[in-house]
């Protein structure tokens, strides 16, 4: 059983969930000697990063793993970690490792004729509640609130609201403006909908502002506040932790298992966000989830890219006891709904994985070619 070849595909497409802005990602196609076609992804976001990761794979990392046994993905992962010791431990190398590792797990599960969750030890959850992972970008609070309420009416059980995103909304820097928006959302959605607030990269708060905002948001009831401070501001997070009972989520910008180990060890995070297309793949996610579970911390998969990442994140989340939600982009998008023949979606607010081998996806080559970026 042998990895025969790796092929990279840089894709670019407009993202309706990001106000129509173009987003870039790197897809990895793995072929084995036995004829298996498997897939992985590196969530690169920008064109220069996508092409740089492709170059790393095409110029060396592909040769490093070709000839290895796809049924031993952790051995492949360790080989990549060892090879990239000088320029790894984060950044583009971690993205490249993520894509190769994800494809290797897909190939291993296909080889075993098992869905990935079964190869990972089986399902800890039969399904997970669907969370509409959305950007706040409408012109008025009323329009934005009605958009969220529409997703809840369609079956989503909650919404994660990304602040300070590209679009027409003023939501983001000012906690008072944010509170007015959240009150409109709560009024529109009712008391049962779960709401998470993702402060995001577009806001730079100090600890005092984060504390004030979290106090205000408690008036409407939120499940957690995500990335309220820059991830390096551990003292600020410590101040926020001492002040609030609201759960704190962070981790989206970590890269490695050891980075997450250090973050979780601070005791400052309740929900750790992990992206298997960035944080060392399926193997990385599994190792991080084990650390989180031992610390009684929730793991939440960051799955905001293509259907390949969504599939890997779903299998991982269903097989992880400390996962609680599953995020889906609520608006149809090319890389979710055109790239694969049967897009992952919720059924009455619950997200299930099928029984097809591997990631369980079938790539539409016409869509792959349509969105290629040269």
FIVEXLUM-613145 format. One record per residue: x, y, z of N, C-alpha, C, O in turn. Coordinates in pm, whole numbers, padded with zeros to 5 digits, always signed. Layout:
! residues N
XYZXYZXYZXYZ...
! end
This chain:
! residues 374
+00086-00118+00000+00000+00000+00000+00090+00124+00000+00166+00146+00094+00081+00205-00108+00183+00306-00128+00124+00437-00177+00042+00439-00268+00168+00548-00116+00137+00681-00169+00218+00699-00297+00341+00690-00296+00148+00723-00406+00214+00729-00536+00243+00871-00581+00351+00899-00632+00146+00962-00563+00163+01098-00614+00075+01195-00538-00033+01159-00490+00121+01320-00529+00044+01430-00472+00030+01539-00578+00124+01570-00651-00089+01594-00585-00114+01703-00680-00185+01816-00608-00283+01793-00538-00136+01937-00626-00195+02053-00558-00288+02128-00651-00266+02135-00772-00394+02185-00593-00491+02266-00666-00516+02393-00586-00573+02388-00478-00474+02507-00639-00505+02636-00577-00638+02685-00634-00653+02700-00755-00733+02709-00545-00866+02753-00587-00895+02894-00538-00850+02935-00431-00971+02966-00617-01017+03100-00580-01163+03113-00619-01200+03079-00732-01244+03162-00527-01385+03179-00564-01449+03283-00473-01403+03305-00361-01556+03346-00521-01631+03438-00436-01703+03361-00326-01755+03252-00349-01706+03419-00207-01769+03354-00092-01891+03434-00049-01876+03541+00011-02012+03386-00078-02132+03459-00038-02139+03485+00112-02196+03586+00155-02082+03396+00193-02084+03415+00338-01983+03519+00386-01981+03554+00504-01899+03569+00294-01803+03675+00324-01827+03794+00233-01733+03854+00181-01955+03828+00213-01996+03945+00138-01947+03940-00007-01923+04044-00069-01931+03819-00060-01890+03803-00198-01742+03821-00225-01700+03821-00341-01662+03835-00121-01518+03853-00140-01453+03722-00185-01500+03613-00151-01345+03734-00262-01274+03617-00310-01187+03559-00200-01113+03631-00133-01198+03429-00182-01115+03358-00085-01037+03248-00158-01081+03196-00260-00921+03217-00104-00828+03123-00168-00802+03005-00074-00793+03021+00047-00789+02888-00134-00754+02771-00055-00671+02676-00139-00669+02684-00262-00602+02586-00071-00515+02487-00137-00574+02348-00113-00583+02303+00001-00613+02282-00219-00662+02145-00210-00551+02050-00254-00476+02079-00347-00543+01937-00186-00441+01838-00216-00508+01708-00260-00593+01653-00189-00469+01660-00376-00516+01531-00428-00405+01429-00411-00293+01448-00459-00435+01320-00342-00340+01212-00321-00385+01090-00399-00501+01050-00393-00292+01030-00472-00319+00905-00543-00231+00795-00483-00115+00818-00450-00289+00677-00470-00213+00563-00419-00193+00461-00530-00262+00464-00632-00100+00371-00509-00069+00269-00609-00188+00181-00637-00200+00123-00745-00278+00170-00538-00397+00085-00552-00513+00158-00620-00620+00101-00636-00492+00284-00660-00595+00357-00733-00685+00443-00646-00783+00497-00697-00655+00458-00518-00736+00543-00430-00707+00690-00462-00592+00728-00484-00812+00769-00465-00802+00914-00483-00852+00980-00355-00971+00969-00322-00764+01047-00283-00798+01104-00153-00770+01254-00154-00700+01305-00242-00828+01325-00053-00826+01471-00055-00789+01529+00081-00824+01475+00186-00718+01640+00075-00687+01720+00193-00696+01867+00158-00714+01903+00041-00682+01952+00259-00693+02097+00236-00604+02173+00334-00586+02133+00449-00550+02283+00284-00483+02383+00368-00559+02513+00351-00571+02565+00240-00612+02567+00461-00694+02687+00452-00602+02810+00453-00570+02865+00558-00561+02850+00333-00456+02952+00316-00509+03094+00312-00437+03187+00347-00632+03113+00271-00704+03241+00268-00657+03336+00160-00739+03392+00087-00524+03357+00148-00469+03455+00053-00397+03383-00061-00348+03272-00041-00389+03445-00181-00328+03376-00295-00180+03345-00275-00135+03237-00314-00105+03437-00215+00038+03411-00198+00063+03294-00103+00157+03217-00123-00022+03281-00002-00007+03169+00091-00044+03038+00023+00024+02937+00042-00150+03038-00057-00192+02917-00127-00082+02867-00220-00050+02748-00222-00023+02957-00297+00080+02916-00391+00210+02879-00318+00284+02793-00365+00236+02942-00205+00356+02907-00128+00344+02766-00070+00441+02690-00072+00226+02731-00018+00205+02596+00034+00214+02494-00079+00272+02387-00063+00157+02529-00195+00170+02440-00311+00316+02417-00346+00355+02305-00378+00396+02522-00340+00538+02510-00371+00610+02419-00272+00693+02337-00311+00579+02432-00143+00639+02344-00043+00611+02198-00072+00699+02113-00061+00486+02169-00109+00448+02031-00137+00512+01982-00267+00566+01871-00273+00505+02066-00370+00555+02024-00501+00707+02018-00507+00763+01943-00588+00774+02097-00422+00920+02106-00430+00992+02013-00334+01115+02006-00338+00919+01943-00248+00992+01858-00154+00908+01769-00066+00939+01652-00050+00801+01824-00009+00724+01744+00086+00653+01627+00019+00635+01522+00080+00612+01647-00107+00552+01536-00179+00650+01419-00195+00614+01304-00173+00773+01452-00234+00875+01347-00248+00906+01281-00115+00941+01163-00110+00893+01357-00006+00923+01303+00127+00828+01190+00165+00869+01096+00232+00703+01199+00122+00604+01099+00166+00570+00997+00059+00516+00891+00091+00600+01025-00068+00571+00927-00172+00650+00799-00145+00769+00803-00113+00582+00687-00159+00642+00558-00127+00607+00510+00012+00629+00393+00043+00552+00598+00098+00511+00557+00231+00372+00490+00225+00301+00501+00125+00336+00423+00333+00211+00349+00341+00100+00442+00390+00108+00496+00500-00002+00460+00307-00112+00550+00346-00192+00496+00463-00270+00571+00523-00176+00370+00497-00248+00313+00611-00184+00352+00744-00236+00317+00850-00072+00423+00738-00001+00466+00859+00012+00619+00859+00123+00672+00851-00102+00691+00869-00096+00837+00858-00012+00904+00966+00051+01006+00939-00009+00849+01086+00072+00915+01189+00221+00901+01159+00298+00990+01194+00262+00792+01096+00402+00779+01054+00434+00884+00948+00543+00941+00948+00339+00909+00856+00358+01014+00756+00368+01149+00823+00455+01230+00789+00280+01174+00919+00279+01301+00994+00413+01323+01065+00470+01432+01058+00463+01220+01131+00591+01232+01201+00706+01257+01104+00798+01334+01134+00702+01193+00988+00805+01215+00887+00804+01360+00841+00910+01421+00825+00686+01416+00821+00674+01556+00780+00721+01650+00889+00790+01748+00862+00683+01621+01013+00726+01705+01125+00879+01704+01137+00941+01808+01160+00937+01587+01121+01082+01576+01130+01150+01651+01015+01250+01719+01035+01094+01637+00896+01154+01700+00778+01151+01852+00786+01244+01919+00741+01044+01907+00844+01025+02053+00845+01074+02118+00974+01034+02230+01005+01162+02049+01049+01203+02100+01180+01262+02240+01172+01247+02318+01267+01329+02274+01064+01396+02403+01057+01301+02518+01024+01318+02629+01073+01202+02490+00943+01111+02597+00901+00966+02569+00941+00875+02640+00897+00944+02468+01024+00809+02431+01063+00766+02491+01194+00803+02604+01227+00688+02415+01271+00629+02462+01397+00542+02585+01376+00547+02681+01453+00462+02580+01270+00370+02689+01244+00378+02738+01101+00463+02693+01024+00289+02830+01066+00293+02895+00937+00267+02801+00821+00190+02705+00833+00331+02830+00709+00305+02759+00585+00335+02610+00597+00265+02527+00538+00438+02575+00674+00471+02433+00690+00357+02357+00757+00323+02247+00716+00297+02417+00860+00184+02351+00927+00065+02335+00834-00007+02236+00840+00044+02434+00747-00064+02421+00648-00037+02306+00553-00127+02227+00523+00086+02296+00505+00121+02188+00413+00106+02051+00480+00051+01958+00420+00154+02039+00604+00139+01915+00678-00010+01881+00694-00050+01765+00682-00091+01983+00722-00235+01962+00741-00298+01899+00617-00373+01802+00628-00267+01953+00500-00328+01905+00377-00286+01760+00349-00370+01677+00315-00157+01731+00364-00107+01596+00337-00163+01496+00438-00205+01386+00401-00164+01535+00564-00215+01445+00669-00363+01414+00647-00405+01300+00661-00442+01517+00615-00585+01497+00593-00609+01400+00478-00693+01310+00488-00535+01417+00368-00549+01327+00254-00506+01185+00291-00567+01088+00245-00402+01173+00372-00355+01041+00412-00461+00967+00494-00482+00847+00474-00527+01036+00585-00634+00974+00662-00752+00935+00573-00812+00830+00592-00784+01021+00476-00890+00988+00381-00855+00861+00306-00939+00772+00289-00729+00852+00259-00684+00733+00186-00686+00609+00275-00728+00502+00232-00640+00623+00399-00636+00509+00491-00777+00456+00518-00798+00335+00520-00872+00546+00538-01009+00503+00565-01072+00441+00441-01145+00343+00451-01044+00498+00323-01094+00435+00200-01035+00296+00183-01105+00202+00144-00907+00283+00212-00841+00153+00200-00906+00049+00291-00918-00068+00255-00946+00094+00411-01011+00004+00506-01160-00012+00480-01228-00090+00547-01212+00063+00380-01355+00061+00346-01440+00103+00466-01545+00045+00494-01391+00205+00537-01459+00257+00655-01476+00409+00643-01390+00476+00586-01585+00464+00697-01590+00609+00711-01482+00654+00808-01444+00579+00899-01432+00774+00789-01319+00818+00870-01347+00809+01019-01259+00770+01096-01470+00845+01062-01497+00842+01206-01477+00702+01263-01437+00688+01379-01504+00599+01184-01484+00462+01233-01336+00431+01250-01297+00366+01346-01255+00477+01156-01111+00456+01167-01053+00535+01286-00949+00497+01341-01120+00643+01324-01077+00725+01437-01123+00669+01571-01098+00730+01676-01191+00555+01570-01234+00494+01695-01383+00489+01715-01431+00439+01817-01458+00541+01618-01604+00537+01630-01662+00670+01675-01590+00762+01715-01793+00679+01668-01863+00803+01699-01886+00818+01850-01940+00729+01915-01845+00931+01902-01884+00969+02037-02021+01035+02036-02089+01042+02139-02062+01085+01919-02193+01149+01900-02253+01094+01771-02182+01081+01671-02380+01062+01771-02446+01024+01647-02463+01143+01554-02461+01129+01432-02479+01261+01613-02491+01386+01537-02452+01499+01630-02438+01481+01750-02437+01618+01572-02409+01738+01650-02503+01849+01605-02538+01857+01487-02546+01937+01698-02634+02046+01659-02565+02144+01565-02447+02176+01582-02641+02191+01466-02586+02279+01363-02581+02423+01410-02679+02477+01461-02465+02484+01392-02442+02624+01428-02420+02703+01300-02327+02673+01224-02502+02803+01274-02484+02889+01157-02364+02980+01181-02372+03074+01261-02255+02953+01112-02131+03030+01132-02128+03141+01029-02099+03118+00912-02158+03263+01073-02187+03370+00979-02113+03499+01012-02073+03521+01126-02097+03582+00911-02040+03715+00928-02152+03817+00941-02254+03807+00871-02134+03912+01028-02231+04020+01044-02193+04129+00944-02093+04199+00962-02272+04144+00838-02234+04241+00736-02351+04316+00673-02333+04383+00571-02470+04307+00732-02585+04382+00679-02580+04527+00725-02515+04560+00825-02650+04613+00653-02639+04757+00677-02702+04799+00809-02651+04891+00874-02810+04736+00850-02879+04775+00972-02889+04658+01068-02879+04542+01028-02909+04690+01196-02929+04585+01296-03051+04501+01262-03051+04379+01281-03156+04567+01213-03281+04496+01184-03261+04394+01071-03307+04281+01080-03190+04436+00965-03162+04343+00855-03076+04227+00904-03102+04111+00871-02975+04259+00983-02887+04155+01034-02960+04058+01125-02938+03937+01117-03047+04111+01211-03121+04026+01303-03216+03933+01228-03229+03816+01262-03281+03986+01125-03374+03904+01047-03299+03794+00972-03351+03684+00954-03176+03824+00928-03097+03721+00862-03069+03605+00958-03086+03489+00922-03028+03637+01080-03001+03531+01178-03129+03454+01208-03128+03331+01212-03238+03526+01229-03364+03461+01261-03408+03367+01148-03466+03261+01174-03381+03407+01024-03415+03321+00911-03340+03188+00916-03396+03083+00884-03214+03193+00956-03137+03069+00968-03190+02981+01082-03196+02859+01070-03229+03045+01190-03286+02968+01302-03419+02904+01259-03445+02789+01291-03500+02978+01187-03627+02922+01140-03604+02806+01044-03686+02714+01036-03493+02809+00970-03465+02702+00874-03413+02576+00943-03397+02473+00877-03388+02582+01073-03349+02462+01146-03222+02472+01227-03200+02391+01316-03137+02571+01199-03016+02586+01280-03053+02608+01426-03150+02677+01457-02976+02549+01515-03005+02560+01657-02931+02673+01725-02954+02702+01843-02841+02736+01652-02769+02850+01707-02694+02920+01596-02694+02876+01481-02631+03032+01633-02554+03110+01536-02429+03164+01602-02432+03213+01715-02318+03155+01529-02195+03221+01572-02178+03345+01486-02170+03336+01363-02172+03460+01551-02180+03588+01483-02042+03652+01477-01988+03694+01579-01986+03659+01356-01853+03715+01337-01860+03866+01320-01919+03916+01225-01798+03938+01414-01801+04084+01413-01686+04141+01329-01587+04074+01302-01704+04268+01289-01600+04347+01220-01554+04279+01091-01435+04276+01060-01650+04226+01018-01618+04161+00892-01641+04259+00776-01696+04368+00795-01598+04219+00657-01618+04303+00540-01767+04309+00506-01834+04206+00502-01816+04428+00481-01958+04445+00451-02006+04583+00493-01927+04677+00498-02134+04594+00524-02197+04724+00551-02223+04749+00699-02262+04860+00736-02202+04650+00784-02238+04662+00924-02137+04746+01002-02018+04747+00971-02188+04817+01105-02102+04892+01198-02064+04808+01320-01990+04855+01406-02114+04687+01327-02085+04601+01441-01937+04565+01443-01879+04530+01341-01878+04574+01565-01736+04538+01578-01665+04609+01690-01660+04557+01801-01610+04728+01665-01525+04792+01766-01599+04840+01890-01545+04831+02001-01721+04892+01874-01790+04960+01984-01884+04861+02057-01980+04814+01997-01856+04830+02184-01942+04736+02257-02088+04779+02266-02177+04693+02267-02114+04909+02271-02253+04958+02282-02329+04930+02152-02444+04886+02155-02264+04956+02039-02325+04924+01909-02349+04774+01900-02454+04729+01854-02252+04698+01945-02265+04551+01941-02384+04503+02024-02457+04414+01983-02401+04563+02142-02511+04522+02229-02646+04551+02162-02737+04469+02169-02658+04666+02097-02783+04698+02028-02814+04594+01920-02928+04552+01904-02711+04553+01848-02729+04448+01747-02771+04317+01812-02866+04253+01766-02703+04276+01918-02734+04150+01983-02875+04150+02042-02943+04047+02039-02919+04262+02094-03057+04270+02144-03156+04250+02031-03258+04183+02048-03127+04309+01914-03216+04291+01798-03218+04144+01756-03323+04091+01722-03102+04079+01759-03094+03937+01723-03172+03852+01823-03248+03764+01783-03153+03878+01951-03224+03799+02052-03375+03817+02039-03450+03720+02049-03419+03940+02016-03562+03964+01999-03617+03890+01877-03728+03837+01881-03538+03885+01770-03583+03820+01647-03580+03669+01657-03665+03601+01599-03484+03615+01731-03464+03469+01737-03534+03402+01853-03560+03282+01849-03566+03478+01956-03628+03420+02072-03527+03368+02173-03407+03369+02147-03574+03324+02289-03485+03290+02399-03412+03157+02384-03314+03134+02455-03456+03068+02294-03399+02934+02288-03279+02922+02196-03202+02826+02208-03262+03016+02106-03150+03007+02012-03018+03035+02084-03006+03132+02158-02919+02950+02061-02786+02973+02117-02712+03074+02031-02713+03065+01908-02647+03169+02097-02572+03273+02027-02428+03275+02078-02404+03276+02199-02334+03274+01986-02193+03288+02017-02143+03414+01947-02185+03443+01835-02055+03487+02011-02000+03609+01954-01853+03586+01923-01774+03550+02011-01816+03608+01797-01677+03596+01753-01625+03737+01724-01658+03797+01622-01544+03788+01816-01495+03926+01801-01405+03938+01678-01418+04034+01602-01316+03844+01657-01245+03834+01531-01127+03926+01515-01096+04010+01600-01061+03908+01401-00936+03976+01372-00954+04125+01345-00857+04201+01352-01076+04168+01315-01098+04308+01280-01107+04401+01399-01122+04521+01381-01098+04348+01521-01111+04430+01642-00987+04412+01728-00935+04301+01740-00938+04521+01787-00827+04514+01880-00869+04579+02011-00860+04701+02026-00916+04498+02105-00959+04547+02235-00849+04527+02338-00766+04436+02326-00850+04614+02441-00769+04585+02559-00857+04510+02659-00976+04489+02635-00797+04470+02772-00871+04388+02868-00992+04461+02924-01099+04402+02941-00976+04590+02952-01087+04666+03010-01207+04670+02916-01321+04654+02959-01180+04690+02784-01289+04693+02687-01354+04555+02673-01476+04544+02662-01272+04451+02673-01326+04315+02663-01414+04283+02783-01519+04219+02768-01373+04326+02901-01453+04303+03022-01586+04378+03012-01692+04322+03041-01579+04504+02970-01702+04584+02957-01795+04521+02855-01915+04510+02879-01741+04479+02740-01824+04420+02635-01889+04291+02684-02008+04268+02661-01813+04207+02751-01867+04080+02798-01977+04102+02900-02076+04030+02902-01960+04202+02986-02066+04237+03080-02193+04278+03007-02303+04235+03043-02178+04360+02904-02294+04405+02828-02362+04288+02756-02485+04277+02757-02282+04202+02696-02339+04093+02618-02414+03993+02707-02503+03922+02659-02378+03988+02834-02447+03897+02926-02596+03931+02937-02677+03846+02974-02631+04055+02906-02771+04096+02912-02858+04016+02815-02976+03993+02843-02802+03974+02702-02882+03901+02604-02857+03751+02612-02931+03674+02550-02755+03708+02686-02727+03567+02701-02652+03510+02582-02713+03479+02479-02521+03497+02594-02443+03435+02489-02373+03311+02546-02339+03305+02664-02353+03213+02459-02290+03089+02504-02140+03105+02525-02084+03051+02620-02076+03180+02436-01934+03210+02457-01895+03334+02378-01963+03374+02284-01784+03394+02419-01723+03505+02346-01590+03455+02291-01506+03405+02365-01573+03468+02159-01458+03409+02090-01357+03516+02051-01393+03622+02001-01230+03487+02075-01119+03578+02042-01145+03721+02091-01131+03815+02013-01183+03738+02219-01209+03875+02268-01083+03960+02275-01090+04083+02274-00967+03895+02281-00839+03964+02287-00741+03893+02194-00763+03779+02154-00635+03962+02159-00532+03898+02078-00482+03775+02153-00463+03781+02274-00459+03663+02083-00422+03539+02154-00293+03548+02233-00270+03467+02323-00207+03646+02203-00084+03662+02281-00106+03736+02412-00018+03739+02498-00224+03796+02429-00251+03877+02548-00303+03787+02661-00421+03792+02696-00215+03705+02715-00257+03611+02820-00292+03683+02949-00381+03639+03022-00225+03792+02978-00258+03868+03099-00398+03929+03086-00475+03929+03182-00429+03980+02967-00563+04032+02945-00669+03924+02957-00775+03946+03016-00641+03805+02901-00735+03693+02915-00752+03653+03061-00861+03617+03104-00643+03660+03137-00651+03627+03279-00741+03726+03352-00820+03687+03438-00731+03854+03318-00818+03954+03379-00964+03927+03342-01053+03935+03427-00988+03896+03215-01125+03867+03171-01178+03742+03242-01293+03740+03286-01095+03640+03253-01136+03517+03318-01176+03544+03464-01276+03489+03512-01100+03627+03535-01132+03657+03676-01262+03734+03689-01327+03730+03793-01300+03804+03583-01412+03896+03593-01545+03834+03550-01650+03873+03601-01543+03739+03456-01668+03696+03393-01691+03547+03408-01598+03468+03421-01819+03511+03407-01857+03370+03403-01887+03325+03260-01907+03206+03236-01890+03419+03166-01911+03383+03025-01796+03299+02975-01680+03328+03005-01826+03195+02901-01720+03108+02851-01636+03180+02747-01687+03255+02664-01506+03156+02752-01410+03220+02662-01362+03117+02561-01320+03007+02597-01369+03155+02434-01321+03069+02325-01202+03137+02258-01204+03258+02233-01101+03060+02228-00986+03112+02154-00910+02993+02096-00946+02878+02120-00804+03022+02020-00722+02915+01966-00718+02908+01815-00636+02835+01758-00804+02983+01748-00814+02974+01602-00680+02999+01533-00654+02945+01425-00594+03081+01595-00468+03116+01529-00348+03036+01581-00234+03069+01550-00374+02932+01660-00265+02843+01696-00234+02749+01579-00315+02731+01489-00114+02691+01582-00068+02609+01470-00039+02463+01507-00069+02372+01430+00018+02442+01625+00077+02312+01655+00016+02249+01780-00049+02316+01860+00039+02120+01795-00008+02050+01914+00052+02112+02039-00018+02132+02138+00179+02142+02035+00245+02200+02153+00193+02340+02182+00182+02378+02299+00160+02416+02079+00101+02547+02102-00032+02538+02173-00060+02617+02264-00115+02443+02132-00243+02422+02200-00223+02369+02342-00297+02404+02433-00122+02283+02360-00096+02232+02494-00065+02348+02590-00116+02352+02702+00018+02440+02545+00053+02555+02629-00069+02643+02655-00089+02690+02767-00151+02664+02552-00271+02747+02568-00367+02685+02668-00415+02753+02759-00397+02558+02653-00492+02490+02742-00439+02488+02885-00517+02498+02980-00307+02474+02900-00247+02467+03033-00263+02597+03111-00252+02596+03234-00289+02710+03044-00308+02836+03115-00436+02836+03197-00449+02912+03293-00533+02750+03160-00662+02750+03229-00750+02867+03193-00848+02894+03262-00717+02940+03085-00788+03062+03051-00892+03042+02941-00963+03136+02905-00902+02921+02888-00991+02898+02775-01090+02786+02808-01053+02684+02865-01216+02809+02771-01322+02710+02791-01353+02634+02663-01389+02516+02666-01337+02702+02550-01365+02644+02419-01244+02671+02331-01207+02786+02309-01182+02565+02281-01063+02582+02199-01098+02553+02054-01146+02445+02020-01074+02653+01968-01101+02639+01826-00983+02577+01755-00870+02623+01769-01009+02471+01679-00902+02398+01610-00941+02380+01464-01051+02334+01434-00851+02415+01374-00875+02402+01231-00785+02293+01174-00664+02314+01164-00841+02177+01137-00756+02070+01086-00691+02099+00952-00606+02022+00907-00730+02207+00885-00663+02248+00761-00553+02350+00789-00499+02410+00696-00522+02369+00916-00419+02465+00956-00331+02410+01068-00210+02430+01069-00394+02339+01161-00325+02294+01282-00284+02148+01273-00320+02066+01356-00206+02118+01168-00141+01987+01154-00237+01871+01129-00210+01757+01166-00349+01904+01064-00434+01802+01008-00519+01722+01105-00544+01764+01218-00563+01606+01058-00645+01516+01140-00564+01467+01259-00615+01462+01371-00438+01433+01237-00353+01387+01347-00337+01496+01450-00347+01469+01570-00312+01619+01407-00299+01730+01501-00426+01752+01581-00421+01769+01703-00542+01751+01513-00669+01770+01581-00691+01663+01687-00732+01694+01799-00663+01538+01653-00683+01428+01749-00598+01448+01875-00647+01430+01986-00474+01485+01856-00384+01504+01970-00430+01623+02055-00426+01617+02178-00472+01730+01989-00520+01848+02062-00648+01815+02138-00666+01856+02253-00738+01740+02074-00864+01703+02139-00839+01619+02264-00911+01633+02363-00739+01532+02260-00707+01451+02378-00660+01538+02493-00696+01515+02608-00579+01639+02461-00533+01734+02564-00652+01812+02621-00663+01829+02742-00739+01858+02532-00856+01936+02575-00950+01853+02661-01000+01900+02763-00972+01730+02621-01064+01645+02698-01010+01619+02838-01086+01620+02935-00880+01597+02848-00820+01576+02980-00834+01698+03069-00843+01686+03191-00836+01816+03007-00850+01941+03083-00995+01986+03096-01022+02092+03152-01088+01904+03045-01231+01936+03047-01261+02067+02973-01338+02151+03020-01199+02081+02858-01219+02195+02769-01293+02147+02645-01266+02038+02595-01385+02228+02595-01459+02195+02473-01372+02221+02351-01297+02319+02346-01382+02133+02252-01316+02153+02122-01422+02190+02020-01527+02127+02012-01393+02294+01942-01484+02337+01837-01407+02346+01706-01311+02422+01695-01450+02267+01607-01379+02266+01478-01407+02393+01400-01522+02432+01381-01300+02456+01356-01312+02571+01266-01315+02515+01125-01213+02467+01075-01430+02520+01061-01448+02450+00933-01498+02545+00826-01592+02512+00753-01438+02662+00815-01494+02769+00731-01418+02779+00599-01352+02879+00572-01428+02675+00517-01362+02679+00387-01438+02589+00291-01556+02613+00265-01373+02485+00238-01438+02402+00137-01507+02281+00200-01499+02257+00321-01575+02205+00115-01644+02084+00160-01547+01978+00208-01585+01890+00286-01422+01983+00164-01322+01887+00211-01294+01910+00359-01296+01815+00438-01268+02034+00396-01245+02066+00537-01370+02038+00620-01359+01988+00732-01487+02069+00567-01611+02041+00640-01624+01892+00671-01660+01854+00782-01595+01809+00571-01606+01664+00592-01508+01616+00697-01545+01540+00786-01382+01658+00687-01282+01616+00786-01321+01664+00925-01309+01590+01022-01367+01788+00935-01405+01844+01065-01524+01770+01124-01532+01751+01245-01618+01728+01039-01735+01657+01089-01696+01520+01145-01739+01484+01255-01616+01444+01072-01573+01313+01121-01496+01328+01252-01515+01250+01345-01408+01428+01258-01332+01451+01381-01423+01490+01496-01408+01440+01608-01517+01579+01471-01605+01627+01578-01694+01516+01630-01714+01504+01751-01748+01435+01540-01834+01325+01584-01758+01221+01666-01817+01152+01750-01629+01209+01642-01550+01110+01716-01480+01170+01838-01399+01103+01902-01510+01295+01869-01447+01366+01981-01549+01393+02090-01647+01464+02067-01529+01336+02208-01629+01348+02315-01651+01492+02359-01763+01528+02397-01547+01574+02354-01561+01711+02405-01604+01811+02298-01596+01931+02321-01649+01763+02181-01712+01850+02082-01859+01869+02119-01924+01775+02167-01913+01989+02095-02052+02018+02135-02138+02069+02020-02259+02050+02020-02076+02134+01921-02148+02195+01810-02078+02161+01680-01964+02114+01680-02147+02185+01567-02080+02178+01439-02120+02299+01355-02238+02324+01332-02019+02373+01311-02042+02495+01236-02062+02466+01087-01989+02386+01028-02161+02531+01029-02185+02527+00886-02203+02669+00834-02265+02752+00901-02150+02698+00715-02183+02824+00649-02331+02819+00611-02374+02723+00547-02409+02918+00650-02554+02908+00625-02597+02940+00482-02704+02897+00439-02514+03015+00407-02550+03049+00270-02481+02954+00172-02363+02923+00192-02550+02908+00069-02485+02822-00031-02362+02890-00090-02364+03010-00117-02255+02814-00108-02131+02871-00160-02065+02772-00255-02086+02651-00243-01986+02822-00351-01930+02733-00453-01848+02618-00397-01863+02504-00441-01759+02646-00300-01670+02541-00252-01738+02445-00155-01681+02342-00119-01858+02477-00113-01936+02384-00032-02038+02307-00116-02058+02188-00095-02101+02375-00210-02217+02316-00277-02193+02279-00423-02273+02206-00481-02086+02326-00483-02054+02289-00620-01938+02189-00627-01930+02109-00720-01849+02194-00528-01726+02116-00533-01751+01966-00514-01677+01883-00567-01855+01931-00438-01884+01790-00411-02027+01756-00453-02113+01844-00462-02051+01628-00479-02181+01588-00532-02291+01592-00425-02406+01623-00456-02258+01562-00302-02359+01564-00195-02305+01648-00080-02240+01596+00010-02332+01779-00082-02281+01867+00023-02333+01828+00161-02444+01777+00175-02252+01850+00261-02292+01825+00400-02387+01934+00445-02361+02053+00426-02498+01894+00504-02599+01989+00553-02666+01929+00675-02647+01811+00706-02744+02010+00744-02809+01960+00865-02946+01901+00831-03006+01933+00728-02993+01814+00919-03127+01757+00909-03200+01796+01037-03172+01744+01145-03295+01888+01024-03370+01939+01139-03275+01987+01249-03297+01962+01368-03169+02055+01207-03078+02116+01303-02969+02024+01353-02892+02065+01440-02959+01903+01303-02855+01810+01344-02769+01772+01223-02819+01757+01111-02638+01758+01247-02545+01724+01138-02495+01582+01159-02441+01548+01264-02515+01499+01057-02477+01358+01060-02367+01334+00957-02353+01411+00862-02290+01227+00975-02197+01180+00873-02250+01050+00815-02307+00967+00886-02232+01033+00685-02277+00911+00621-02180+00796+00644-02086+00807+00722-02205+00686+00576-02125+00565+00594-02030+00536+00478-01971+00429+00472-02016+00633+00386-01925+00610+00275-01781+00612+00324-01750+00681+00421-01692+00539+00259-01554+00531+00307-01481+00665+00303-01513+00753+00223-01382+00677+00392-01299+00796+00396-01376+00918+00441-01461+00909+00529-01347+01032+00379-01420+01154+00410-01564+01148+00361-01648+01226+00406-01592+01056+00270-01729+01039+00222-01771+01141+00120-01890+01165+00101-01674+01203+00052-01708+01306-00046-01666+01260-00186-01573+01181-00202-01738+01311-00286-01703+01287-00426-01683+01422-00492-01777+01501-00506-01559+01448-00534-01525+01577-00593-01583+01587-00734-01578+01492-00811-01637+01704-00766-01685+01735-00901-01570+01802-00975-01537+01917-00948-01510+01730-01069-01390+01781-01135-01417+01909-01214-01330+01994-01226-01537+01922-01267-01570+02043-01342-01563+02165-01251-01517+02271-01293-01609+02152-01128-01603+02264-01033-01459+02288-00989-01417+02403-00973-01383+02181-00971-01243+02195-00935-01169+02276-01041-01091+02365-01008-01194+02247-01167-01128+02319-01276-01182+02461-01292-01108+02552-01329-01311+02478-01264-01374+02609-01282-01311+02714-01190-01297+02830-01228-01274+02674-01070-01225+02772-00972-01074+02767-00952-01023+02823-00855-01002+02703-01042-00857+02698-01029-00796+02835-01049-00840+02913-01134-00696+02864-00967-00624+02992-00975-00481+02964-01017-00408+02891-00949-00440+03022-01128-00306+02997-01181-00203+03092-01120-00085+03085-01153
! end
